[in-house]
Amino acid sequence: MRSKKDESEIMAENTVYKKMSRVLPAMLVLLLFVIVLAVATGAVYVPLDRSFKIILAGM
């Protein structure tokens, strides 16, 4: 038999997963948008291949 504590922990985990399932895709879309915007903005000033060379040279 499950105790009340086990049931409340399971319920809390389900609530967290429900929130994550809504927020995570939105965060990924926002991240992709920011990356595309940053590359597009940077491409105006520095070509993308040159950006990679600069980044790799700094490593």
VEXDRENMI-404748 format. One line per 5 residues: for each residue y, z, x of C-alpha. Coordinates in Angstrom, 1 decimal. Layout:
<rs>
Y Z X  ... $
</rs>
This chain:
<rs>
0.0 0.0 0.0  3.5 -0.7 1.1  6.0 2.0 1.3  9.6 1.7 -0.1  10.9 1.4 3.5 $
8.7 -1.6 4.2  9.9 -3.3 1.0  13.5 -2.7 1.8  13.1 -4.0 5.3  11.4 -7.2 4.0 $
14.2 -7.6 1.4  16.8 -7.2 4.1  15.2 -9.8 6.3  15.0 -12.2 3.4  18.7 -11.7 2.7 $
19.5 -12.4 6.4  17.4 -15.5 6.4  19.1 -16.7 3.2  22.5 -16.2 4.7  21.4 -17.9 8.0 $
20.0 -20.9 6.1  23.4 -21.5 4.6  25.6 -20.8 7.6  23.6 -22.3 10.4  23.7 -25.9 9.2 $
27.5 -25.6 8.7  27.9 -24.2 12.2  25.9 -27.0 13.7  28.0 -29.6 11.9  31.2 -27.9 13.0 $
29.9 -27.8 16.6  29.1 -31.5 16.5  32.5 -32.3 15.1  34.2 -30.2 17.8  32.1 -32.0 20.6 $
33.0 -35.4 19.2  36.6 -34.5 18.9  36.7 -33.1 22.4  35.0 -36.2 23.9  37.3 -38.5 21.9 $
40.4 -36.6 23.0  39.2 -36.5 26.6  38.3 -40.1 26.6  42.0 -41.0 26.1  43.0 -39.4 29.3 $
39.8 -39.5 31.4  36.9 -42.0 30.8  33.6 -40.3 29.8  31.7 -41.4 32.9  34.4 -39.9 35.1 $
34.2 -36.7 33.1  30.5 -36.4 33.9  31.2 -37.0 37.6  33.9 -34.3 37.6  31.6 -31.8 35.8 $
28.7 -32.5 38.1  30.8 -32.3 41.2  31.9 -28.9 40.2  28.3 -27.6 39.9 $
</rs>
